[in-house]
């Protein structure tokens, strides 16, 4: 089975639930998941909580991902 690089724009509750489900189901592993966060504050804590890489650059995430989830509140999408 091909492993897809999965990107999450946003790493809050919605993204966290999907990420944890993907990992728990065995569909993928943490090395194939990347998520972004808007603020630098709390990145280390989020990374420890979700077990995936958290970055601040949405453009980089899009370039590195085969599948992208937009996991933000509607008013945050610009």
PDB file of N, CA, C and O in Angstrom:
ATOM      1  N   UNK A   1       0.839  -1.187   0.000  1.00  0.00           N
ATOM      2  CA  UNK A   1       0.000   0.000   0.000  1.00  0.00           C
ATOM      3  C   UNK A   1       0.879   1.243   0.000  1.00  0.00           C
ATOM      4  O   UNK A   1       1.841   1.330   0.762  1.00  0.00           O
ATOM      5  N   UNK A   2       0.549   2.195  -0.848  1.00  0.00           N
ATOM      6  CA  UNK A   2       1.306   3.443  -0.915  1.00  0.00           C
ATOM      7  C   UNK A   2       1.050   4.273   0.328  1.00  0.00           C
ATOM      8  O   UNK A   2      -0.085   4.394   0.788  1.00  0.00           O
ATOM      9  N   UNK A   3       2.104   4.834   0.858  1.00  0.00           N
ATOM     10  CA  UNK A   3       1.981   5.733   1.999  1.00  0.00           C
ATOM     11  C   UNK A   3       1.886   7.153   1.465  1.00  0.00           C
ATOM     12  O   UNK A   3       2.732   7.589   0.684  1.00  0.00           O
ATOM     13  N   UNK A   4       0.870   7.860   1.881  1.00  0.00           N
ATOM     14  CA  UNK A   4       0.663   9.238   1.458  1.00  0.00           C
ATOM     15  C   UNK A   4       1.176  10.189   2.525  1.00  0.00           C
ATOM     16  O   UNK A   4       1.037   9.928   3.720  1.00  0.00           O
ATOM     17  N   UNK A   5       1.772  11.295   2.087  1.00  0.00           N
ATOM     18  CA  UNK A   5       2.134  12.367   3.000  1.00  0.00           C
ATOM     19  C   UNK A   5       0.873  13.177   3.229  1.00  0.00           C
ATOM     20  O   UNK A   5       0.291  13.711   2.285  1.00  0.00           O
ATOM     21  N   UNK A   6       0.454  13.270   4.475  1.00  0.00           N
ATOM     22  CA  UNK A   6      -0.803  13.913   4.829  1.00  0.00           C
ATOM     23  C   UNK A   6      -0.505  15.200   5.578  1.00  0.00           C
ATOM     24  O   UNK A   6       0.232  15.193   6.564  1.00  0.00           O
ATOM     25  N   UNK A   7      -1.074  16.299   5.116  1.00  0.00           N
ATOM     26  CA  UNK A   7      -0.863  17.594   5.737  1.00  0.00           C
ATOM     27  C   UNK A   7      -2.136  18.149   6.336  1.00  0.00           C
ATOM     28  O   UNK A   7      -3.218  18.008   5.766  1.00  0.00           O
ATOM     29  N   UNK A   8      -2.003  18.773   7.475  1.00  0.00           N
ATOM     30  CA  UNK A   8      -3.127  19.423   8.152  1.00  0.00           C
ATOM     31  C   UNK A   8      -2.810  20.899   8.324  1.00  0.00           C
ATOM     32  O   UNK A   8      -1.869  21.263   9.029  1.00  0.00           O
ATOM     33  N   UNK A   9      -3.596  21.743   7.678  1.00  0.00           N
ATOM     34  CA  UNK A   9      -3.483  23.178   7.926  1.00  0.00           C
ATOM     35  C   UNK A   9      -4.353  23.431   9.147  1.00  0.00           C
ATOM     36  O   UNK A   9      -5.581  23.444   9.074  1.00  0.00           O
ATOM     37  N   UNK A  10      -3.686  23.628  10.252  1.00  0.00           N
ATOM     38  CA  UNK A  10      -4.342  23.712  11.550  1.00  0.00           C
ATOM     39  C   UNK A  10      -4.009  22.461  12.346  1.00  0.00           C
ATOM     40  O   UNK A  10      -3.866  21.372  11.789  1.00  0.00           O
ATOM     41  N   UNK A  11      -3.888  22.631  13.649  1.00  0.00           N
ATOM     42  CA  UNK A  11      -3.537  21.485  14.497  1.00  0.00           C
ATOM     43  C   UNK A  11      -4.319  21.514  15.807  1.00  0.00           C
ATOM     44  O   UNK A  11      -3.833  21.078  16.851  1.00  0.00           O
ATOM     45  N   UNK A  12      -5.525  22.030  15.727  1.00  0.00           N
ATOM     46  CA  UNK A  12      -6.375  22.123  16.915  1.00  0.00           C
ATOM     47  C   UNK A  12      -7.149  20.846  17.175  1.00  0.00           C
ATOM     48  O   UNK A  12      -6.708  19.753  16.821  1.00  0.00           O
ATOM     49  N   UNK A  13      -8.306  20.996  17.797  1.00  0.00           N
ATOM     50  CA  UNK A  13      -9.104  19.844  18.209  1.00  0.00           C
ATOM     51  C   UNK A  13      -9.553  18.982  17.032  1.00  0.00           C
ATOM     52  O   UNK A  13      -9.462  17.756  17.091  1.00  0.00           O
ATOM     53  N   UNK A  14     -10.035  19.612  15.970  1.00  0.00           N
ATOM     54  CA  UNK A  14     -10.518  18.855  14.811  1.00  0.00           C
ATOM     55  C   UNK A  14      -9.364  18.065  14.167  1.00  0.00           C
ATOM     56  O   UNK A  14      -9.484  16.863  13.931  1.00  0.00           O
ATOM     57  N   UNK A  15      -8.262  18.745  13.891  1.00  0.00           N
ATOM     58  CA  UNK A  15      -7.105  18.068  13.291  1.00  0.00           C
ATOM     59  C   UNK A  15      -6.573  16.996  14.225  1.00  0.00           C
ATOM     60  O   UNK A  15      -6.230  15.898  13.788  1.00  0.00           O
ATOM     61  N   UNK A  16      -6.503  17.313  15.505  1.00  0.00           N
ATOM     62  CA  UNK A  16      -5.992  16.361  16.485  1.00  0.00           C
ATOM     63  C   UNK A  16      -6.795  15.069  16.514  1.00  0.00           C
ATOM     64  O   UNK A  16      -6.227  13.980  16.596  1.00  0.00           O
ATOM     65  N   UNK A  17      -8.112  15.190  16.448  1.00  0.00           N
ATOM     66  CA  UNK A  17      -8.965  14.002  16.459  1.00  0.00           C
ATOM     67  C   UNK A  17      -8.729  13.146  15.217  1.00  0.00           C
ATOM     68  O   UNK A  17      -8.660  11.920  15.312  1.00  0.00           O
ATOM     69  N   UNK A  18      -8.606  13.779  14.062  1.00  0.00           N
ATOM     70  CA  UNK A  18      -8.374  13.035  12.820  1.00  0.00           C
ATOM     71  C   UNK A  18      -6.986  12.389  12.841  1.00  0.00           C
ATOM     72  O   UNK A  18      -6.833  11.226  12.467  1.00  0.00           O
ATOM     73  N   UNK A  19      -5.990  13.137  13.274  1.00  0.00           N
ATOM     74  CA  UNK A  19      -4.619  12.614  13.336  1.00  0.00           C
ATOM     75  C   UNK A  19      -4.557  11.402  14.259  1.00  0.00           C
ATOM     76  O   UNK A  19      -3.998  10.366  13.898  1.00  0.00           O
ATOM     77  N   UNK A  20      -5.130  11.536  15.445  1.00  0.00           N
ATOM     78  CA  UNK A  20      -5.111  10.417  16.396  1.00  0.00           C
ATOM     79  C   UNK A  20      -5.840   9.201  15.827  1.00  0.00           C
ATOM     80  O   UNK A  20      -5.409   8.066  16.034  1.00  0.00           O
ATOM     81  N   UNK A  21      -6.939   9.433  15.113  1.00  0.00           N
ATOM     82  CA  UNK A  21      -7.668   8.336  14.488  1.00  0.00           C
ATOM     83  C   UNK A  21      -6.863   7.647  13.405  1.00  0.00           C
ATOM     84  O   UNK A  21      -6.858   6.419  13.319  1.00  0.00           O
ATOM     85  N   UNK A  22      -6.181   8.429  12.575  1.00  0.00           N
ATOM     86  CA  UNK A  22      -5.341   7.852  11.525  1.00  0.00           C
ATOM     87  C   UNK A  22      -4.217   7.003  12.111  1.00  0.00           C
ATOM     88  O   UNK A  22      -3.919   5.918  11.612  1.00  0.00           O
ATOM     89  N   UNK A  23      -3.600   7.510  13.172  1.00  0.00           N
ATOM     90  CA  UNK A  23      -2.501   6.779  13.796  1.00  0.00           C
ATOM     91  C   UNK A  23      -3.000   5.523  14.503  1.00  0.00           C
ATOM     92  O   UNK A  23      -2.399   4.455  14.383  1.00  0.00           O
ATOM     93  N   UNK A  24      -4.096   5.657  15.236  1.00  0.00           N
ATOM     94  CA  UNK A  24      -4.643   4.513  15.974  1.00  0.00           C
ATOM     95  C   UNK A  24      -5.105   3.399  15.042  1.00  0.00           C
ATOM     96  O   UNK A  24      -4.962   2.218  15.357  1.00  0.00           O
ATOM     97  N   UNK A  25      -5.656   3.777  13.902  1.00  0.00           N
ATOM     98  CA  UNK A  25      -6.163   2.778  12.954  1.00  0.00           C
ATOM     99  C   UNK A  25      -5.051   2.044  12.214  1.00  0.00           C
ATOM    100  O   UNK A  25      -5.281   0.988  11.625  1.00  0.00           O
ATOM    101  N   UNK A  26      -3.852   2.603  12.246  1.00  0.00           N
ATOM    102  CA  UNK A  26      -2.746   2.001  11.521  1.00  0.00           C
ATOM    103  C   UNK A  26      -2.713   2.386  10.048  1.00  0.00           C
ATOM    104  O   UNK A  26      -1.911   1.850   9.283  1.00  0.00           O
ATOM    105  N   UNK A  27      -3.581   3.315   9.648  1.00  0.00           N
ATOM    106  CA  UNK A  27      -3.611   3.750   8.250  1.00  0.00           C
ATOM    107  C   UNK A  27      -2.275   4.351   7.829  1.00  0.00           C
ATOM    108  O   UNK A  27      -1.826   4.170   6.697  1.00  0.00           O
ATOM    109  N   UNK A  28      -1.649   5.066   8.756  1.00  0.00           N
ATOM    110  CA  UNK A  28      -0.365   5.693   8.478  1.00  0.00           C
ATOM    111  C   UNK A  28       0.422   5.801   9.771  1.00  0.00           C
ATOM    112  O   UNK A  28      -0.065   5.432  10.840  1.00  0.00           O
ATOM    113  N   UNK A  29       1.638   6.309   9.667  1.00  0.00           N
ATOM    114  CA  UNK A  29       2.464   6.537  10.845  1.00  0.00           C
ATOM    115  C   UNK A  29       2.786   8.023  10.945  1.00  0.00           C
ATOM    116  O   UNK A  29       2.586   8.783   9.997  1.00  0.00           O
ATOM    117  N   UNK A  30       3.283   8.417  12.094  1.00  0.00           N
ATOM    118  CA  UNK A  30       3.523   9.836  12.349  1.00  0.00           C
ATOM    119  C   UNK A  30       4.526  10.460  11.385  1.00  0.00           C
ATOM    120  O   UNK A  30       4.481  11.668  11.154  1.00  0.00           O
ATOM    121  N   UNK A  31       5.419   9.672  10.823  1.00  0.00           N
ATOM    122  CA  UNK A  31       6.412  10.226   9.897  1.00  0.00           C
ATOM    123  C   UNK A  31       5.792  10.726   8.598  1.00  0.00           C
ATOM    124  O   UNK A  31       6.430  11.480   7.863  1.00  0.00           O
ATOM    125  N   UNK A  32       4.557  10.318   8.302  1.00  0.00           N
ATOM    126  CA  UNK A  32       3.875  10.737   7.076  1.00  0.00           C
ATOM    127  C   UNK A  32       2.848  11.838   7.319  1.00  0.00           C
ATOM    128  O   UNK A  32       2.092  12.188   6.414  1.00  0.00           O
ATOM    129  N   UNK A  33       2.815  12.389   8.537  1.00  0.00           N
ATOM    130  CA  UNK A  33       1.845  13.441   8.866  1.00  0.00           C
ATOM    131  C   UNK A  33       2.587  14.704   9.255  1.00  0.00           C
ATOM    132  O   UNK A  33       3.560  14.661  10.009  1.00  0.00           O
ATOM    133  N   UNK A  34       2.122  15.825   8.736  1.00  0.00           N
ATOM    134  CA  UNK A  34       2.675  17.143   9.029  1.00  0.00           C
ATOM    135  C   UNK A  34       1.511  18.080   9.278  1.00  0.00           C
ATOM    136  O   UNK A  34       0.510  18.030   8.563  1.00  0.00           O
ATOM    137  N   UNK A  35       1.630  18.936  10.287  1.00  0.00           N
ATOM    138  CA  UNK A  35       0.554  19.888  10.589  1.00  0.00           C
ATOM    139  C   UNK A  35       1.144  21.270  10.822  1.00  0.00           C
ATOM    140  O   UNK A  35       2.308  21.416  11.196  1.00  0.00           O
ATOM    141  N   UNK A  36       0.317  22.272  10.594  1.00  0.00           N
ATOM    142  CA  UNK A  36       0.752  23.648  10.840  1.00  0.00           C
ATOM    143  C   UNK A  36      -0.023  24.244  12.000  1.00  0.00           C
ATOM    144  O   UNK A  36      -1.084  23.763  12.398  1.00  0.00           O
ATOM    145  N   UNK A  37       0.554  25.303  12.517  1.00  0.00           N
ATOM    146  CA  UNK A  37      -0.051  26.073  13.585  1.00  0.00           C
ATOM    147  C   UNK A  37       0.225  27.533  13.291  1.00  0.00           C
ATOM    148  O   UNK A  37       1.277  27.865  12.743  1.00  0.00           O
ATOM    149  N   UNK A  38      -0.695  28.403  13.642  1.00  0.00           N
ATOM    150  CA  UNK A  38      -0.554  29.822  13.318  1.00  0.00           C
ATOM    151  C   UNK A  38       0.459  30.533  14.219  1.00  0.00           C
ATOM    152  O   UNK A  38       1.148  31.450  13.771  1.00  0.00           O
ATOM    153  N   UNK A  39       0.549  30.126  15.457  1.00  0.00           N
ATOM    154  CA  UNK A  39       1.420  30.802  16.425  1.00  0.00           C
ATOM    155  C   UNK A  39       2.594  29.911  16.827  1.00  0.00           C
ATOM    156  O   UNK A  39       2.448  28.695  16.955  1.00  0.00           O
ATOM    157  N   UNK A  40       3.757  30.529  17.024  1.00  0.00           N
ATOM    158  CA  UNK A  40       4.938  29.774  17.429  1.00  0.00           C
ATOM    159  C   UNK A  40       4.784  29.218  18.848  1.00  0.00           C
ATOM    160  O   UNK A  40       5.306  28.153  19.177  1.00  0.00           O
ATOM    161  N   UNK A  41       4.064  29.959  19.664  1.00  0.00           N
ATOM    162  CA  UNK A  41       3.856  29.544  21.048  1.00  0.00           C
ATOM    163  C   UNK A  41       3.063  28.232  21.111  1.00  0.00           C
ATOM    164  O   UNK A  41       2.003  28.110  20.497  1.00  0.00           O
ATOM    165  N   UNK A  42       3.576  27.278  21.842  1.00  0.00           N
ATOM    166  CA  UNK A  42       2.874  26.020  22.028  1.00  0.00           C
ATOM    167  C   UNK A  42       3.186  24.934  21.008  1.00  0.00           C
ATOM    168  O   UNK A  42       2.581  23.863  21.053  1.00  0.00           O
ATOM    169  N   UNK A  43       4.111  25.180  20.094  1.00  0.00           N
ATOM    170  CA  UNK A  43       4.426  24.187  19.062  1.00  0.00           C
ATOM    171  C   UNK A  43       4.977  22.908  19.690  1.00  0.00           C
ATOM    172  O   UNK A  43       4.568  21.811  19.309  1.00  0.00           O
ATOM    173  N   UNK A  44       5.887  23.033  20.635  1.00  0.00           N
ATOM    174  CA  UNK A  44       6.490  21.847  21.262  1.00  0.00           C
ATOM    175  C   UNK A  44       5.441  21.020  22.004  1.00  0.00           C
ATOM    176  O   UNK A  44       5.458  19.790  21.948  1.00  0.00           O
ATOM    177  N   UNK A  45       4.543  21.692  22.688  1.00  0.00           N
ATOM    178  CA  UNK A  45       3.492  20.985  23.416  1.00  0.00           C
ATOM    179  C   UNK A  45       2.551  20.260  22.468  1.00  0.00           C
ATOM    180  O   UNK A  45       2.152  19.126  22.729  1.00  0.00           O
ATOM    181  N   UNK A  46       2.197  20.914  21.369  1.00  0.00           N
ATOM    182  CA  UNK A  46       1.312  20.300  20.375  1.00  0.00           C
ATOM    183  C   UNK A  46       1.992  19.100  19.727  1.00  0.00           C
ATOM    184  O   UNK A  46       1.357  18.071  19.497  1.00  0.00           O
ATOM    185  N   UNK A  47       3.276  19.231  19.434  1.00  0.00           N
ATOM    186  CA  UNK A  47       4.030  18.128  18.843  1.00  0.00           C
ATOM    187  C   UNK A  47       4.053  16.930  19.796  1.00  0.00           C
ATOM    188  O   UNK A  47       3.881  15.789  19.368  1.00  0.00           O
ATOM    189  N   UNK A  48       4.263  17.189  21.068  1.00  0.00           N
ATOM    190  CA  UNK A  48       4.286  16.106  22.058  1.00  0.00           C
ATOM    191  C   UNK A  48       2.912  15.476  22.212  1.00  0.00           C
ATOM    192  O   UNK A  48       2.799  14.262  22.385  1.00  0.00           O
ATOM    193  N   UNK A  49       1.879  16.285  22.152  1.00  0.00           N
ATOM    194  CA  UNK A  49       0.510  15.801  22.327  1.00  0.00           C
ATOM    195  C   UNK A  49       0.056  14.926  21.163  1.00  0.00           C
ATOM    196  O   UNK A  49      -0.533  13.865  21.368  1.00  0.00           O
ATOM    197  N   UNK A  50       0.332  15.375  19.941  1.00  0.00           N
ATOM    198  CA  UNK A  50      -0.139  14.655  18.751  1.00  0.00           C
ATOM    199  C   UNK A  50       0.859  13.624  18.234  1.00  0.00           C
ATOM    200  O   UNK A  50       0.475  12.660  17.573  1.00  0.00           O
ATOM    201  N   UNK A  51       2.129  13.827  18.533  1.00  0.00           N
ATOM    202  CA  UNK A  51       3.145  12.892  18.067  1.00  0.00           C
ATOM    203  C   UNK A  51       3.530  13.064  16.615  1.00  0.00           C
ATOM    204  O   UNK A  51       4.067  12.145  15.996  1.00  0.00           O
ATOM    205  N   UNK A  52       3.256  14.251  16.060  1.00  0.00           N
ATOM    206  CA  UNK A  52       3.621  14.538  14.668  1.00  0.00           C
ATOM    207  C   UNK A  52       4.360  15.869  14.605  1.00  0.00           C
ATOM    208  O   UNK A  52       4.333  16.656  15.551  1.00  0.00           O
ATOM    209  N   UNK A  53       5.016  16.106  13.481  1.00  0.00           N
ATOM    210  CA  UNK A  53       5.750  17.350  13.287  1.00  0.00           C
ATOM    211  C   UNK A  53       4.775  18.513  13.118  1.00  0.00           C
ATOM    212  O   UNK A  53       3.816  18.417  12.352  1.00  0.00           O
ATOM    213  N   UNK A  54       5.022  19.611  13.835  1.00  0.00           N
ATOM    214  CA  UNK A  54       4.201  20.815  13.742  1.00  0.00           C
ATOM    215  C   UNK A  54       5.101  21.937  13.231  1.00  0.00           C
ATOM    216  O   UNK A  54       6.170  22.187  13.787  1.00  0.00           O
ATOM    217  N   UNK A  55       4.663  22.609  12.173  1.00  0.00           N
ATOM    218  CA  UNK A  55       5.438  23.712  11.596  1.00  0.00           C
ATOM    219  C   UNK A  55       4.553  24.952  11.496  1.00  0.00           C
ATOM    220  O   UNK A  55       3.362  24.899  11.804  1.00  0.00           O
ATOM    221  N   UNK A  56       5.134  26.055  11.068  1.00  0.00           N
ATOM    222  CA  UNK A  56       4.409  27.320  10.951  1.00  0.00           C
ATOM    223  C   UNK A  56       4.152  27.732   9.500  1.00  0.00           C
ATOM    224  O   UNK A  56       3.491  28.744   9.264  1.00  0.00           O
ATOM    225  N   UNK A  57       4.651  26.984   8.538  1.00  0.00           N
ATOM    226  CA  UNK A  57       4.645  27.389   7.131  1.00  0.00           C
ATOM    227  C   UNK A  57       3.637  26.572   6.305  1.00  0.00           C
ATOM    228  O   UNK A  57       3.908  25.428   5.940  1.00  0.00           O
ATOM    229  N   UNK A  58       2.480  27.169   6.018  1.00  0.00           N
ATOM    230  CA  UNK A  58       1.454  26.471   5.228  1.00  0.00           C
ATOM    231  C   UNK A  58       1.926  26.143   3.814  1.00  0.00           C
ATOM    232  O   UNK A  58       1.594  25.081   3.288  1.00  0.00           O
ATOM    233  N   UNK A  59       2.687  27.031   3.197  1.00  0.00           N
ATOM    234  CA  UNK A  59       3.164  26.793   1.828  1.00  0.00           C
ATOM    235  C   UNK A  59       4.081  25.574   1.777  1.00  0.00           C
ATOM    236  O   UNK A  59       3.980  24.761   0.858  1.00  0.00           O
ATOM    237  N   UNK A  60       4.959  25.445   2.742  1.00  0.00           N
ATOM    238  CA  UNK A  60       5.853  24.287   2.804  1.00  0.00           C
ATOM    239  C   UNK A  60       5.034  23.010   2.992  1.00  0.00           C
ATOM    240  O   UNK A  60       5.307  21.994   2.354  1.00  0.00           O
ATOM    241  N   UNK A  61       4.038  23.066   3.864  1.00  0.00           N
ATOM    242  CA  UNK A  61       3.182  21.903   4.099  1.00  0.00           C
ATOM    243  C   UNK A  61       2.509  21.460   2.812  1.00  0.00           C
ATOM    244  O   UNK A  61       2.483  20.268   2.506  1.00  0.00           O
ATOM    245  N   UNK A  62       1.968  22.399   2.058  1.00  0.00           N
ATOM    246  CA  UNK A  62       1.279  22.061   0.807  1.00  0.00           C
ATOM    247  C   UNK A  62       2.240  21.419  -0.184  1.00  0.00           C
ATOM    248  O   UNK A  62       1.874  20.462  -0.866  1.00  0.00           O
ATOM    249  N   UNK A  63       3.449  21.924  -0.272  1.00  0.00           N
ATOM    250  CA  UNK A  63       4.434  21.363  -1.191  1.00  0.00           C
ATOM    251  C   UNK A  63       4.828  19.938  -0.828  1.00  0.00           C
ATOM    252  O   UNK A  63       5.140  19.142  -1.714  1.00  0.00           O
ATOM    253  N   UNK A  64       4.820  19.605   0.443  1.00  0.00           N
ATOM    254  CA  UNK A  64       5.267  18.300   0.921  1.00  0.00           C
ATOM    255  C   UNK A  64       4.151  17.269   1.060  1.00  0.00           C
ATOM    256  O   UNK A  64       4.433  16.107   1.355  1.00  0.00           O
ATOM    257  N   UNK A  65       2.889  17.662   0.857  1.00  0.00           N
ATOM    258  CA  UNK A  65       1.755  16.781   1.132  1.00  0.00           C
ATOM    259  C   UNK A  65       1.080  16.273  -0.133  1.00  0.00           C
ATOM    260  O   UNK A  65       0.950  16.997  -1.120  1.00  0.00           O
ATOM    261  N   UNK A  66       0.652  15.009  -0.083  1.00  0.00           N
ATOM    262  CA  UNK A  66      -0.158  14.432  -1.154  1.00  0.00           C
ATOM    263  C   UNK A  66      -1.636  14.707  -0.905  1.00  0.00           C
ATOM    264  O   UNK A  66      -2.411  14.880  -1.845  1.00  0.00           O
ATOM    265  N   UNK A  67      -2.016  14.744   0.361  1.00  0.00           N
ATOM    266  CA  UNK A  67      -3.395  14.979   0.785  1.00  0.00           C
ATOM    267  C   UNK A  67      -3.367  16.087   1.823  1.00  0.00           C
ATOM    268  O   UNK A  67      -2.520  16.079   2.716  1.00  0.00           O
ATOM    269  N   UNK A  68      -4.288  17.042   1.715  1.00  0.00           N
ATOM    270  CA  UNK A  68      -4.306  18.180   2.639  1.00  0.00           C
ATOM    271  C   UNK A  68      -5.687  18.313   3.262  1.00  0.00           C
ATOM    272  O   UNK A  68      -6.699  18.324   2.562  1.00  0.00           O
ATOM    273  N   UNK A  69      -5.717  18.414   4.582  1.00  0.00           N
ATOM    274  CA  UNK A  69      -6.936  18.724   5.326  1.00  0.00           C
ATOM    275  C   UNK A  69      -6.845  20.173   5.775  1.00  0.00           C
ATOM    276  O   UNK A  69      -5.830  20.595   6.328  1.00  0.00           O
ATOM    277  N   UNK A  70      -7.898  20.927   5.539  1.00  0.00           N
ATOM    278  CA  UNK A  70      -7.970  22.284   6.073  1.00  0.00           C
ATOM    279  C   UNK A  70      -8.780  22.190   7.359  1.00  0.00           C
ATOM    280  O   UNK A  70     -10.001  22.040   7.330  1.00  0.00           O
ATOM    281  N   UNK A  71      -8.086  22.278   8.478  1.00  0.00           N
ATOM    282  CA  UNK A  71      -8.694  22.061   9.787  1.00  0.00           C
ATOM    283  C   UNK A  71      -8.655  23.347  10.606  1.00  0.00           C
ATOM    284  O   UNK A  71      -8.089  23.394  11.699  1.00  0.00           O
ATOM    285  N   UNK A  72      -9.268  24.383  10.051  1.00  0.00           N
ATOM    286  CA  UNK A  72      -9.334  25.663  10.745  1.00  0.00           C
ATOM    287  C   UNK A  72     -10.788  26.099  10.807  1.00  0.00           C
ATOM    288  O   UNK A  72     -11.650  25.561  10.112  1.00  0.00           O
ATOM    289  N   UNK A  73     -11.034  27.072  11.643  1.00  0.00           N
ATOM    290  CA  UNK A  73     -12.369  27.655  11.684  1.00  0.00           C
ATOM    291  C   UNK A  73     -12.541  28.499  10.427  1.00  0.00           C
ATOM    292  O   UNK A  73     -11.569  29.070   9.931  1.00  0.00           O
ATOM    293  N   UNK A  74     -13.770  28.587   9.900  1.00  0.00           N
ATOM    294  CA  UNK A  74     -13.997  29.289   8.630  1.00  0.00           C
ATOM    295  C   UNK A  74     -13.460  30.724   8.611  1.00  0.00           C
ATOM    296  O   UNK A  74     -12.982  31.181   7.573  1.00  0.00           O
ATOM    297  N   UNK A  75     -13.528  31.429   9.717  1.00  0.00           N
ATOM    298  CA  UNK A  75     -13.067  32.821   9.710  1.00  0.00           C
ATOM    299  C   UNK A  75     -11.547  32.935   9.683  1.00  0.00           C
ATOM    300  O   UNK A  75     -11.029  34.043   9.542  1.00  0.00           O
ATOM    301  N   UNK A  76     -10.822  31.843   9.812  1.00  0.00           N
ATOM    302  CA  UNK A  76      -9.364  31.868   9.771  1.00  0.00           C
ATOM    303  C   UNK A  76      -8.807  31.597   8.381  1.00  0.00           C
ATOM    304  O   UNK A  76      -7.608  31.761   8.153  1.00  0.00           O
ATOM    305  N   UNK A  77      -9.655  31.188   7.457  1.00  0.00           N
ATOM    306  CA  UNK A  77      -9.201  30.895   6.101  1.00  0.00           C
ATOM    307  C   UNK A  77      -9.185  32.196   5.301  1.00  0.00           C
ATOM    308  O   UNK A  77     -10.211  32.863   5.163  1.00  0.00           O
ATOM    309  N   UNK A  78      -8.022  32.547   4.780  1.00  0.00           N
ATOM    310  CA  UNK A  78      -7.904  33.780   3.973  1.00  0.00           C
ATOM    311  C   UNK A  78      -7.225  33.489   2.666  1.00  0.00           C
ATOM    312  O   UNK A  78      -7.034  34.394   1.854  1.00  0.00           O
TER     313      UNK A  78
END
